[in-house]
Amino acid sequence: MQTMSTVTIAVICGIAALIIGAAVSGFICFRQGISYRQKQAESVIGSAEKEAERIVADAEKEAENSKKTALVEAKDEIHKLRSDAEKEIKDRRSDISRQERRIQQKEESLDKKNDNLERKEDALQNKLKSAEEKLKEAETIKKSQIDILERISEFTKDQAKEYMLNLLENDLVHEKAVKIAGFEQQIKDECEEKARSYISLAIAKCAAEQVSEATVSVVALPNDEMKGRIIGREGRNIRTFETLTGVDLIIDDTPEAITLSCFDNVRREVARIALEKLISDGRIHPTRIEEMVDKARREVEYRIKQEGERAVLETNVHGMNHELIKLIGRLRFRTSYRQNVLNHSIEVAQLAGCLASELGVDATLARRAGLLHDIGKALTAEIEGSHVQIGVDVCRKYKENAEVIHAIEAHHNDVEPRTVIACIVQAADAISAARPAARSENYENYIKRLQKLEEICMSHEGIEKCYAVQAGREVRVMVCPEVVDDDRMVIAAREIAKQIESEMEYPGQIKVHMIRESRAVDYAK
């Protein structure tokens, strides 16, 4: 047992010695590895420091080289700029020298011219003195000769002149008076005969019908119950209709009829067509009324175009601008002293064509001028100025013939007629207007008063539309709701009323009816 213990201890000691030896050798190896790593790191650091020193040295050398290069380039640039500046200065000096020489030459030339003018002036003065002396000498000689003649004839100069004139007058007065009277009578007879012939022939060829336009239209109803539907609940339908069209609906005891009253023929026609469509359709409410009014306006525009084309074909006038044709069609709904302007224009065109044919001038040009002579009346409600000036401006815009423009300008003697066509159009216009019952001045004054009433309302800010109704006893004014609020409406109504009172003459009183409506429209898709 003791022996085994000893062996065990020896083995343990051997194992311990081996372990300790291995540990010591490992520690020694570790110390050696650390020393090697340290040396290696120091070697790398030294190499890096040397490389850094080399890079710094290279950078310094490169910077020095760049500095030298930049200095050289800067010196070259400075030299170049200095050369350019010296060259520019030299060029400017040479230009200044040339200009100075030129100025000097001009001064010398002016001095020479001045000397020449002075010499010429002296010569001219000498000639004037000589001419005056000669004139005085001639006057003296003339006076002496007249004195000699007066002594010989025993007449003064004035007496001799009067004596000769008396001799001639006694011989020629009677003969001259007889011939002048004969020629005057002959010319007057011939002119009157020809004028009567031409005018009667033209009137005979042009047998135009004329119907006076009225300010009302009557729409037939299928039954009297339709009146209540047109009025609507609490009058909303009739209010909508009158607001949209500017026409006054008169619903009275007349059986199966409604009267539309308005001074504007276009509005009245739109209202008539819209009302007939509503009656035919049967659905009468504000939305449907608005749709039918829009359709009626489009129909009236189409009819205006058709009327213009009819007038052009009827008068045989071709090659006219389509915008002018539309304006001619608008004359269908325009009256002058109760005479329809389109029919009047057609009549003037035909009369002018007949007169031009008899006088041997261009009948086509005369018809064209006659048809367009009142074209400005189609725009008098939209453009300020006389219908003559508006017509001239419109025809110039659409490149009409210069003779046509002059005839338009001269048909009311705004300018003196210079052509035969202008005189023919003037005569034809007078013939058409002078027929019995062709015109009525009272009606025209009434129309002008209503137009003036609407113009006063439209002159105020924020007014969208306005309509004069009830024969001018009421004006309905629609304002822009974005511009005019409820408080401003009261002030605007008072301002309009005051302006009407100060600028117009009218019987009774005029009601200013302000309307403000806000509306939003959207579509479900």
CORDA-V917450 format. One record per backbone hydrogen bond with DSSP energy under -0.5 kcal/mol. CO is the residue of the C=O (numbers start at 1). NH is the residue of the N-H. Records with the same first field share a line. If there is no record, write none. Layout:
CO: NH  NH
This chain:
1: 5
2: 6
3: 7
4: 8
5: 9
6: 10
7: 11
8: 12
9: 13
10: 14
11: 15
12: 16
13: 17
14: 18
15: 19
16: 20
17: 21
18: 22
19: 23
20: 24
21: 25
22: 26
23: 27
24: 28
25: 29
26: 30
27: 31
28: 32
29: 33
30: 34
31: 35
32: 36
33: 37
34: 38
35: 39
36: 40
37: 41
38: 42
39: 43
40: 44
41: 45
42: 46
43: 47
44: 48
45: 49
46: 50
47: 51
48: 52
49: 53
50: 54
51: 55
52: 56
53: 57
54: 58
55: 59
56: 60
57: 61
58: 62
59: 63
60: 64
61: 65
62: 66
63: 67
64: 68
65: 69
66: 70
67: 71
68: 72
69: 73
70: 74
71: 75
72: 76
73: 77
74: 78
75: 79
76: 80
77: 81
78: 82
79: 83
80: 84
81: 85
82: 86
83: 87
84: 88
85: 89
86: 90
87: 91
88: 92
89: 93
90: 94
91: 95
92: 96
93: 97
94: 98
95: 99
96: 100
97: 101
98: 102
99: 103
100: 104
101: 105
102: 106
103: 107
104: 108
105: 109
106: 110
107: 111
108: 112
109: 113
110: 114
111: 115
112: 116
113: 117
114: 118
115: 119
116: 120
117: 121
118: 122
119: 123
120: 124
121: 125
122: 126
123: 127
124: 128
125: 129
126: 130
127: 131
128: 132
129: 133
130: 134
131: 135
132: 136
133: 137
134: 138
135: 139
136: 140
137: 141
138: 142
139: 143
140: 144
141: 145
142: 146
143: 147
144: 148
145: 149
146: 150
147: 151
148: 152
149: 153
150: 154
156: 160
157: 161
158: 162
159: 163
160: 164
161: 165
162: 166
163: 167
164: 168
165: 169
166: 170
167: 171
168: 172
169: 173
172: 176
173: 177
174: 178
175: 179
176: 180
177: 181
178: 182
179: 183
180: 184
181: 185
182: 186
183: 187
184: 188
185: 189
186: 190
187: 191
188: 192
189: 193
190: 194
191: 195
192: 196
193: 197
194: 198
195: 199
196: 200
197: 201
198: 202
199: 203
200: 204
201: 205
202: 206
205: 207
206: 208
215: 262
217: 260
218: 220
219: 258
223: 226
224: 227  228
225: 228  229
226: 230
227: 231
228: 232
231: 237  238
232: 235
233: 236
235: 239
236: 240
237: 241
238: 242
239: 243
240: 244
241: 245
242: 246
247: 249
248: 250  261
249: 251
250: 252  259
254: 257
256: 221
258: 219
259: 250  261
260: 217
261: 248
263: 265
264: 268
265: 269
266: 270
267: 271
268: 272
269: 273
270: 274
271: 275
272: 276
273: 277
274: 278
275: 279
276: 280
277: 281
278: 282
282: 284
283: 285
285: 289
286: 290
287: 291
288: 292
289: 293
290: 294
291: 295
292: 296
293: 297
294: 298
295: 299
296: 300
297: 301
298: 302
299: 303
300: 304
301: 305
302: 306
303: 307
304: 308
305: 309
306: 310
307: 311
308: 312
309: 313
310: 314
311: 315
312: 316  317
313: 316
316: 318
321: 325
322: 326
323: 327
324: 328
325: 329
326: 330
327: 331
328: 331
329: 332
330: 333
331: 334  342
334: 341
336: 339
337: 440
338: 213  340
339: 336
340: 344
341: 345
342: 346
343: 347
344: 348
345: 349
346: 350
347: 351
348: 352
349: 353
350: 354
351: 355
352: 356
353: 357
354: 358
355: 359
356: 360  361
361: 363
362: 366
363: 367
364: 368
365: 369
366: 370
367: 371
368: 372
369: 373
372: 375
374: 377
375: 378
376: 379
379: 382  383
386: 390
387: 391
388: 392
389: 393
390: 394
391: 395
392: 396
393: 397
394: 398
395: 400
396: 399
401: 405
402: 406
403: 407
404: 408
405: 409
406: 410
407: 411
408: 411
409: 414
410: 413
419: 423
420: 424
421: 425
422: 426
423: 427
424: 428
425: 429
426: 430
427: 431
428: 432
429: 433
430: 434
432: 435
435: 438
440: 444
441: 445
442: 446
443: 447
444: 448
445: 449
446: 450
447: 451
448: 452
449: 453
450: 454
451: 455
452: 456
453: 457
454: 458
455: 459
457: 460
460: 463
462: 464  480
465: 478
467: 469  476
469: 472  474
470: 473
473: 511
474: 469
475: 477  513
476: 467  478
477: 479  515
478: 464  465
479: 481  517
480: 483  484
483: 485
485: 489
486: 490
487: 491
488: 492
489: 493
490: 494
491: 495
492: 496
493: 497
494: 498
495: 499
496: 500
497: 501
498: 502
499: 503
500: 504
510: 512
511: 475  513
512: 514
513: 477
515: 479
523: 525
